[in-house]
Amino acid sequence: MFEALSSKLNGVFDRLRRRGALSEADVNEALREVRVALLEADVALPVVKDLTAKVRERAVGVEVLKSVSPAQQVIKIVNDALVEALGGGEGDTGARGLDLNAPSPVPILMVGLQGSGKTTTSGKIALRLKNRDKKKVLLASLDVHRPAAQLQLETLARQVGVASLPIVAGETPLQIAARAMDLGRRELFDVVVLDTAGRLAIDEALMDEVAQVKAATRPHETLLVVDAMTGQDAVNTARAFQDKVGVSGIVMTRIDGDARGGAALSMRAVTGAPIKLLGAGEKLDALEDFHPDRIAGRILG
Ligand code: GDP
């Protein structure tokens, strides 16, 4: 992810560095190029405007342009603006991991479109909670629409080495969720991961079902899984889920592909929800915490 954006921005900044002294016109020219690079990376227009306006405001001050290394200062300002767009900033650039600070069993609701990587991510989260955080995890699939979905999660649970909710035919998603939480309480699980059904596109029935499950289980985290490769569609999906269901965090998958990265840079501004985790491959250990500062470093690196 970000390869094209990164190489374009580095080109702009290399030219800026070679100039030595910088005029306001030089900064404006560089910012025009930054703007084009961001738009080409599929960053949402309001985010591009806000980011370049911020950089211009901070960079054309006398102190920056008259400093010993003005190009370096401008690059630092762009870096800070990227960190802010990614949801960090104000001295707060720390990782956005999962928040499990609630009475056990902590319900985590996984939502998203079909094929976004929701089930795989449920398995990755279970593996991490089991190995790193020493948690006792129960996985439960609420997908009664796709016949193989519950079996897929059962197989995944076995691979990860955590429990999965026994499958009972004919139950509704709400009944499955209630049974999962009940088992979670009775058998002292720390975390219950509820994997909801997805659809190929947003529709009312899906949103209603997910909203009902959310109201019934009152999850501590509602994680929306989106595919980074789908660009602005991922942002639109996130906006819809945020409006209709409410999410506490976003997991962006397939960052190991050649996604342009615009979705990652737009998500916070458009939805208000933080990206918390990144999926970086099909393997179950390919899950990363989201660090706005490190991602900005990757873009400008
Ligand atoms: P769901 O329909 O949302 O539950 O999606 P799945 O979890 O079944 O994932 C769909 C496909 O995407 C599977 O082939 C996964 O192996 C793959 N996948 C999931 N996450 C990632 C990721 O971060 N990177 C890559 N390259 N593939 C992923």
Residues whose N, C-alpha, C, O or C-beta is under 5 A from the ligand:
A	BS01	GDP	L113 Q114 G115 S116 G117 K118 T119 T120 T121 T253 R254 I255 D256 G279 A280 G281 E282
